[in-house]
């Protein structure tokens, strides 16, 4: 896990539970299409390959269901160019990161972003802070939409 020990400790203090050597197999939605669970499989480290790396290998029969209410797929170290290619009206920088205001609001109505897709590669704690700030702003947005 590419994080400093202090970042891991801070994440745990925020309630993050780490599931190491675990791989998602599929997402399970409710009747409205919202994520409600994720099927995962536990992994073990296999024998070293020619480079010396021990790659994860699935442990047969170790599948389990993890209840979720939100799924954030965070893979890679640079923004996926498909975002700017397929999202008309979304303002991005020349590096492909999403432009947001101080609360994470993007140029699109009702769309918020935070973390590495906004700042570029940074710490987990920075992303968590953006998530908390964004969650508050999204809540306010939804409450305002509900009352209007």
C-alpha positions as CSV (number, residue, x, y, z in Angstrom):
1,X,0.0,0.0,0.0
2,X,1.7,3.2,-1.1
3,X,1.1,5.3,2.0
4,X,3.1,6.5,5.0
5,X,2.4,4.7,8.3
6,X,0.9,8.0,9.6
7,X,-1.6,8.0,6.7
8,X,-2.7,4.5,7.5
9,X,-3.1,5.3,11.2
10,X,-5.1,8.4,10.3
11,X,-7.3,6.4,7.9
12,X,-8.0,3.8,10.6
13,X,-9.0,6.6,13.0
14,X,-11.5,7.8,10.4
15,X,-13.0,4.3,10.4
16,X,-11.4,2.8,7.3
17,X,-11.1,-1.0,7.4
18,X,-8.3,-2.3,5.2
19,X,-8.9,-5.7,3.4
20,X,-5.5,-6.6,2.1
21,X,-5.1,-9.3,-0.6
22,X,-8.8,-9.0,-1.4
23,X,-10.1,-8.5,-4.9
24,X,-13.6,-7.4,-6.0
25,X,-15.4,-9.8,-8.3
26,X,-18.7,-8.0,-8.9
27,X,-20.8,-5.2,-7.6
28,X,-24.4,-6.0,-6.5
29,X,-27.1,-3.3,-6.8
30,X,-30.5,-2.8,-5.4
31,X,-33.7,-2.5,-7.4
32,X,-32.9,1.1,-8.2
33,X,-29.4,0.3,-9.4
34,X,-27.5,1.7,-6.4
35,X,-24.6,-0.3,-5.0
36,X,-25.5,-2.3,-1.9
37,X,-22.9,-5.0,-1.8
38,X,-19.7,-6.2,-3.4
39,X,-18.6,-9.8,-3.9
40,X,-14.9,-10.2,-3.1
41,X,-12.4,-13.0,-3.1
42,X,-9.4,-13.4,-0.9
43,X,-6.0,-13.8,-2.5
44,X,-2.6,-15.2,-1.4
45,X,0.8,-14.4,-2.8
46,X,1.9,-16.9,-5.3
47,X,5.5,-18.1,-6.1
48,X,7.9,-15.5,-7.3
49,X,7.9,-14.9,-11.1
50,X,11.0,-14.3,-13.2
51,X,11.2,-10.7,-11.8
52,X,11.0,-12.0,-8.2
53,X,7.5,-10.6,-7.7
54,X,5.0,-12.7,-5.9
55,X,1.7,-12.0,-7.6
56,X,-1.7,-12.4,-5.9
57,X,-3.5,-15.7,-6.7
58,X,-7.2,-16.2,-5.8
59,X,-8.0,-18.6,-3.0
60,X,-10.7,-20.9,-4.3
61,X,-13.8,-20.8,-2.2
62,X,-12.9,-17.7,-0.3
63,X,-15.5,-15.5,-1.8
64,X,-17.6,-13.3,0.5
65,X,-20.1,-10.5,0.3
66,X,-19.2,-7.0,1.7
67,X,-22.1,-4.6,2.3
68,X,-21.5,-1.2,0.8
69,X,-23.4,2.0,0.2
70,X,-20.8,3.6,-2.1
71,X,-18.2,2.2,-4.3
72,X,-15.2,4.2,-5.5
73,X,-13.1,2.5,-8.1
74,X,-9.6,4.0,-7.6
75,X,-7.2,2.3,-10.0
76,X,-4.2,3.9,-11.7
77,X,-2.1,7.0,-11.1
78,X,-3.3,9.4,-13.7
79,X,-6.8,10.6,-14.7
80,X,-8.6,8.3,-17.2
81,X,-8.9,10.3,-20.4
82,X,-12.3,8.7,-21.1
83,X,-13.7,11.1,-18.4
84,X,-13.0,14.2,-20.4
85,X,-13.8,12.5,-23.7
86,X,-17.2,11.4,-22.7
87,X,-18.5,14.0,-20.3
88,X,-19.7,17.0,-22.2
89,X,-19.4,20.3,-20.2
90,X,-17.0,18.9,-17.6
91,X,-14.2,21.4,-17.1
92,X,-10.8,19.8,-16.9
93,X,-7.2,21.0,-16.7
94,X,-4.6,20.3,-19.4
95,X,-3.5,17.4,-17.2
96,X,-7.0,15.9,-17.3
97,X,-7.8,16.6,-13.7
98,X,-11.3,17.9,-12.9
99,X,-11.8,21.6,-12.1
100,X,-13.8,22.1,-8.9
101,X,-14.7,24.9,-6.4
102,X,-13.6,24.9,-2.8
103,X,-16.4,22.3,-2.0
104,X,-15.7,19.9,-4.8
105,X,-18.5,21.2,-7.2
106,X,-17.6,20.7,-10.8
107,X,-18.8,22.6,-13.8
108,X,-21.8,20.2,-14.2
109,X,-25.0,20.6,-12.1
110,X,-25.1,18.2,-9.2
111,X,-21.7,16.6,-10.0
112,X,-18.9,16.7,-7.4
113,X,-15.3,15.4,-7.4
114,X,-12.4,15.1,-5.0
115,X,-9.1,13.4,-4.4
116,X,-6.5,12.5,-7.1
117,X,-8.9,13.2,-10.0
118,X,-8.9,16.9,-8.8
119,X,-5.4,17.4,-7.3
120,X,-3.4,14.8,-9.2
121,X,-1.6,12.1,-7.2
122,X,-1.7,12.9,-3.5
123,X,-2.2,11.3,-0.1
124,X,-5.1,9.1,1.0
125,X,-5.8,11.6,3.9
126,X,-6.0,14.5,1.4
127,X,-8.6,12.5,-0.6
128,X,-10.5,11.6,2.5
129,X,-10.7,15.3,3.5
130,X,-12.0,16.1,0.0
131,X,-14.6,13.4,0.4
132,X,-15.8,14.7,3.7
133,X,-16.0,18.3,2.4
134,X,-17.7,17.1,-0.8
135,X,-20.2,15.0,1.2
136,X,-21.3,18.1,3.2
137,X,-21.7,20.1,0.0
138,X,-23.6,17.3,-1.7
139,X,-25.9,17.1,1.3
140,X,-26.6,20.8,1.2
141,X,-27.2,20.6,-2.6
142,X,-29.7,17.8,-2.1
143,X,-31.5,19.6,0.7
144,X,-31.8,22.8,-1.4
145,X,-33.1,20.7,-4.4
146,X,-35.6,19.0,-2.1
147,X,-37.0,22.3,-0.7
148,X,-37.3,24.0,-4.1
